[in-house]
């Protein structure tokens, strides 16, 4: 029984390429979320997440295009963007929860 190609497609790109192409995008998203938390006032934090996501999306595209490894490009790009969206969503929910109780 062979594994489903759609399930294994993510792992075909290799761990080294994921670490060098996806994790930096997540780090930029995390840094952006923290900066938004410290710099932006309570009313504008969630709206500022759009700018953080735009920067993460732009960085994800640039990093993936510059990378010379073409196999797994779509998988790495979708993983980078999905992780960034999840990080920003968790931060937005956290910021709204803190603002509600503050």
Backbone bond lengths (Angstrom), bond angles and torsions (degrees), N, CA, C in turn:
res aa  C-N    CA-C-N  psi(-1)  N-CA   C-N-CA  omega(-1)  CA-C   N-CA-C  phi
1 X - - - 1.442 - - 1.522 108.27 -
2 X 1.312 116.31 121.89 1.458 120.67 -179.70 1.524 109.88 -93.09
3 X 1.325 115.79 145.46 1.463 118.39 179.39 1.529 111.46 -68.87
4 X 1.301 115.06 154.64 1.452 121.86 178.85 1.525 109.31 -66.86
5 X 1.345 118.52 127.78 1.467 120.14 -177.90 1.529 113.91 -61.76
6 X 1.320 116.91 -29.94 1.465 118.21 -179.86 1.524 111.43 -68.83
7 X 1.324 116.64 -29.22 1.466 120.48 179.16 1.520 110.44 -77.61
8 X 1.307 117.12 -38.49 1.468 120.36 -176.19 1.523 113.13 -89.14
9 X 1.326 118.28 -5.00 1.471 119.97 -177.36 1.515 111.87 -63.02
10 X 1.315 117.36 -33.84 1.453 120.76 179.88 1.522 111.58 -64.77
11 X 1.322 117.16 -34.18 1.456 121.10 -176.10 1.524 112.48 -86.25
12 X 1.325 117.67 -9.27 1.454 120.27 179.81 1.520 112.71 -71.67
13 X 1.319 117.42 -21.62 1.465 119.64 -176.74 1.522 111.87 -77.91
14 X 1.304 119.03 -14.64 1.447 121.89 176.54 1.511 112.93 89.20
15 X 1.324 114.48 146.27 1.459 120.76 -177.32 1.524 111.07 -68.16
16 X 1.317 117.92 -36.35 1.465 120.32 -178.35 1.520 111.46 -62.94
17 X 1.316 116.80 -39.87 1.466 119.26 179.94 1.522 111.46 -72.72
18 X 1.311 116.84 -32.87 1.463 119.44 176.15 1.520 109.67 -66.71
19 X 1.307 116.74 -42.69 1.463 120.02 -179.19 1.531 111.17 -65.76
20 X 1.305 117.59 -37.74 1.460 119.43 -176.57 1.522 113.51 -87.95
21 X 1.315 118.72 -16.76 1.456 120.79 -176.34 1.522 114.16 -113.80
22 X 1.305 118.83 -25.09 1.458 121.80 -174.92 1.525 111.28 -102.85
23 X 1.297 117.12 -46.37 1.464 121.20 -175.96 1.537 112.37 -60.32
24 X 1.338 121.05 -39.96 1.466 118.76 176.88 1.536 113.58 -60.21
25 X 1.310 116.93 -33.20 1.468 120.03 177.14 1.525 109.77 -66.96
26 X 1.321 116.69 -41.31 1.463 120.28 177.54 1.526 110.75 -64.39
27 X 1.317 117.16 -38.04 1.466 121.05 179.42 1.533 110.05 -65.04
28 X 1.323 117.11 -42.93 1.465 120.15 177.65 1.522 110.08 -62.28
29 X 1.320 117.44 -39.92 1.462 120.76 177.77 1.526 110.76 -63.92
30 X 1.314 116.98 -44.94 1.465 120.40 -179.73 1.524 111.12 -64.04
31 X 1.321 117.58 -42.36 1.461 120.81 178.06 1.529 110.20 -64.45
32 X 1.315 116.99 -41.99 1.457 120.54 178.05 1.511 112.85 -62.79
33 X 1.317 116.68 -39.40 1.465 121.08 178.36 1.527 110.65 -64.93
34 X 1.319 117.26 -41.61 1.457 120.98 179.38 1.532 110.48 -67.41
35 X 1.322 116.94 -42.02 1.465 120.23 177.98 1.528 110.45 -62.25
36 X 1.318 117.26 -42.58 1.460 120.62 177.17 1.522 110.14 -61.15
37 X 1.312 117.66 -39.30 1.454 121.02 179.71 1.515 113.56 -63.82
38 X 1.328 116.42 -34.26 1.462 119.97 -179.11 1.527 113.67 -89.13
39 X 1.300 118.30 -33.50 1.454 121.35 -171.17 1.533 113.09 -93.32
40 X 1.320 116.86 -41.40 1.465 121.00 -172.58 1.525 109.34 -86.97
41 X 1.340 115.75 143.67 1.462 119.33 178.20 1.528 110.47 -70.23
42 X 1.301 115.79 169.66 1.466 121.99 -172.19 1.523 111.73 -60.03
43 X 1.317 117.57 -38.16 1.464 120.30 -176.49 1.522 113.24 -71.14
44 X 1.307 118.71 -24.63 1.450 120.84 -175.75 1.511 115.94 -105.75
45 X 1.309 117.55 5.15 1.473 119.67 -174.91 1.518 112.55 -65.86
46 X 1.309 117.22 -48.22 1.463 119.22 -176.73 1.526 110.22 -67.07
47 X 1.318 117.19 -38.19 1.463 120.10 177.60 1.529 111.17 -65.86
48 X 1.313 117.12 -31.27 1.462 120.53 179.15 1.526 112.29 -73.54
49 X 1.313 116.99 -16.42 1.468 119.84 176.44 1.527 111.07 -64.51
50 X 1.320 117.38 -25.05 1.463 120.67 177.09 1.525 109.81 -62.90
51 X 1.323 116.83 -41.73 1.468 120.52 177.83 1.523 111.10 -65.91
52 X 1.329 116.69 -38.66 1.467 120.35 177.67 1.521 109.95 -64.12
53 X 1.324 117.50 -44.11 1.463 120.65 179.13 1.527 111.56 -66.42
54 X 1.327 117.21 -36.85 1.467 119.82 177.62 1.524 110.78 -63.90
55 X 1.334 117.02 -42.89 1.465 120.31 177.88 1.527 111.13 -64.87
56 X 1.326 116.66 -39.03 1.463 120.52 178.61 1.519 111.25 -66.68
57 X 1.307 116.64 -41.59 1.463 120.94 178.79 1.520 110.68 -63.45
58 X 1.319 116.37 -44.72 1.460 120.51 178.63 1.521 111.22 -63.01
59 X 1.326 116.77 -43.08 1.464 119.88 178.61 1.524 111.45 -65.28
60 X 1.327 116.85 -39.27 1.467 120.08 179.12 1.524 111.00 -60.88
61 X 1.324 116.97 -45.27 1.462 119.75 178.26 1.523 111.43 -63.64
62 X 1.315 117.25 -43.88 1.468 120.14 -178.74 1.523 110.94 -63.88
63 X 1.324 117.05 -45.93 1.470 120.22 -178.66 1.524 110.80 -63.66
64 X 1.321 117.87 -40.03 1.457 120.21 -178.10 1.526 112.01 -72.09
65 X 1.315 116.92 -35.04 1.463 119.48 179.51 1.525 111.18 -73.38
66 X 1.328 116.48 -37.58 1.460 120.29 -179.65 1.533 111.21 -71.17
67 X 1.324 116.87 -30.07 1.468 120.17 -179.39 1.529 109.50 -62.31
68 X 1.302 115.68 137.09 1.463 119.51 -176.83 1.532 112.73 -89.36
69 X 1.305 117.93 6.47 1.460 121.84 178.43 1.520 108.25 -101.12
70 X 1.324 117.59 109.51 1.462 121.20 -172.43 1.514 113.75 -88.90
71 X 1.313 118.28 -25.33 1.451 120.22 179.18 1.518 109.47 -68.60
72 X 1.323 116.56 131.51 1.447 121.42 178.42 1.519 114.01 81.35
73 X 1.318 116.93 16.57 1.467 120.96 -178.20 1.520 111.46 -59.61
74 X 1.312 116.63 -47.64 1.464 120.29 -178.12 1.521 110.65 -66.21
75 X 1.313 117.64 -38.93 1.462 120.94 178.71 1.524 111.52 -64.25
76 X 1.326 116.72 -44.72 1.464 119.87 178.80 1.519 111.55 -66.40
77 X 1.317 117.06 -40.14 1.460 120.78 179.44 1.523 111.24 -65.67
78 X 1.324 116.69 -43.63 1.465 118.89 178.96 1.522 111.47 -68.23
79 X 1.309 117.74 -34.49 1.459 120.86 177.18 1.530 110.81 -67.19
80 X 1.314 117.49 -41.49 1.466 121.24 179.10 1.524 111.05 -64.80
81 X 1.320 116.79 -44.64 1.463 120.30 -177.80 1.522 110.91 -70.64
82 X 1.326 117.17 -41.85 1.463 120.20 178.99 1.521 111.12 -62.44
83 X 1.318 117.12 -43.48 1.461 120.14 177.97 1.522 112.29 -63.20
84 X 1.323 116.68 -39.49 1.464 120.29 178.58 1.520 111.41 -65.69
85 X 1.316 116.77 -42.45 1.462 120.22 179.01 1.526 110.53 -64.33
86 X 1.320 117.16 -41.42 1.467 119.98 179.04 1.526 111.76 -65.73
87 X 1.328 116.98 -41.98 1.471 120.04 176.96 1.524 111.36 -61.14
88 X 1.321 116.87 -45.45 1.464 120.06 -179.61 1.520 111.21 -67.60
89 X 1.328 117.82 -36.77 1.464 120.58 179.13 1.523 111.32 -66.60
90 X 1.313 116.81 -43.34 1.465 120.31 178.35 1.534 110.28 -63.61
91 X 1.323 116.26 -41.33 1.464 119.63 178.71 1.527 111.02 -65.90
92 X 1.329 117.25 -41.01 1.465 120.16 179.63 1.520 111.09 -63.73
93 X 1.324 117.09 -42.30 1.467 120.48 177.15 1.526 109.99 -64.61
94 X 1.314 117.06 -41.17 1.461 120.42 178.05 1.517 112.30 -63.91
95 X 1.321 116.79 -43.47 1.455 119.88 178.99 1.525 111.82 -65.33
96 X 1.317 117.19 -40.15 1.466 120.29 178.35 1.519 111.49 -67.49
97 X 1.312 116.68 -36.83 1.465 120.29 177.71 1.521 110.17 -66.43
98 X 1.308 117.73 -43.64 1.458 120.86 177.01 1.521 111.80 -63.61
99 X 1.310 117.12 -39.35 1.466 120.68 179.28 1.520 111.09 -67.95
100 X 1.316 117.00 -33.14 1.457 120.76 179.63 1.528 111.22 -67.20
101 X 1.315 116.69 -39.93 1.460 120.99 -177.52 1.529 113.35 -87.82
102 X 1.305 116.78 -8.19 1.462 119.80 -177.16 1.468 111.66 -87.27
